[in-house]
């Protein structure tokens, strides 16, 4: 499933493990690239830094983006994604623990496709990830890059 990569942008190791486990348990077999801060996510998307030379015409099927990230916050990452022609239509799902109305409004204002609050319970979290995977990776159709 190299053509349907999921970019997971998550700095919390526990949440990363839970997300990867939930994808595996739900048989979502896509390759997952994990970026642990906002700068690394942009490096992956634009083929810079440690991802210099990466074929950027191969875009992720979806970006699962946390908001509270080191180096560069999730809203800044989203702002940059939407400002570039090559990534403007890339599906971005905010996956966060934030209950702040300001984060919700800011995410949608900047062009997020969805805003999901991470459930605390693993079974609920697993079901959430299953539904995300089914919709964004299996059912959703995106424009060619």
Residue pairs with C-beta under 8 A, 6 or more apart in sequence:
1 29
1 30
1 31
2 31
2 58
3 58
4 30
4 31
4 61
4 137
5 30
5 31
5 32
5 33
5 58
5 59
5 60
5 61
6 23
6 28
6 30
6 31
6 32
6 33
6 60
6 61
6 62
6 63
6 64
6 133
6 137
7 32
7 33
7 35
7 41
7 44
7 45
7 60
7 62
7 63
7 64
8 16
8 19
8 20
8 32
8 33
8 34
8 35
8 64
9 34
9 35
9 36
9 37
9 38
9 40
9 41
9 63
9 64
9 65
9 66
9 69
9 74
9 77
10 16
10 19
10 34
10 35
10 36
10 64
10 66
10 95
11 36
11 37
11 66
11 68
11 69
11 70
12 66
15 66
15 118
16 34
16 36
18 122
18 125
19 64
19 95
19 125
19 129
20 32
20 34
21 126
22 122
22 125
22 126
22 128
22 129
22 130
23 30
23 32
23 129
23 133
25 126
26 126
26 129
26 130
26 133
28 129
28 130
28 133
28 134
28 137
30 61
30 133
30 137
33 44
33 60
35 41
35 43
35 44
36 70
37 69
37 70
37 71
37 72
38 69
38 70
38 71
38 72
38 73
38 74
38 76
38 77
39 49
39 71
39 72
40 49
40 50
40 71
41 63
41 65
41 69
41 72
41 77
42 48
42 72
42 77
42 80
43 49
43 50
43 51
43 52
44 51
44 54
45 56
45 59
45 60
45 63
45 81
45 87
45 90
46 56
46 84
46 86
46 87
47 53
47 54
47 55
47 56
56 86
57 145
58 145
59 86
59 87
59 90
59 145
60 90
61 91
61 136
61 137
61 140
61 142
62 90
62 91
62 92
62 93
62 132
62 136
62 137
62 140
63 81
63 90
63 91
63 92
63 93
64 93
64 95
64 132
65 74
65 77
65 78
65 92
65 93
65 94
65 95
65 112
66 74
66 94
66 95
66 96
67 73
67 74
67 75
67 94
67 96
67 98
67 103
67 107
68 74
68 96
68 97
68 98
69 77
74 94
74 96
74 107
75 103
75 106
75 107
75 110
78 92
78 94
78 107
78 110
78 111
78 112
79 110
81 87
81 88
81 90
81 92
81 111
82 88
82 110
82 111
86 145
88 111
89 142
89 143
90 142
91 113
91 136
91 140
91 142
92 111
92 112
92 113
93 112
93 113
93 114
93 115
93 116
93 132
93 136
94 103
94 107
94 112
94 114
94 115
94 116
95 116
95 118
95 132
96 103
96 115
96 116
96 117
96 118
97 117
97 118
98 104
98 117
99 117
104 115
107 115
108 115
116 128
116 132
118 125
118 128
119 125
119 127
119 128
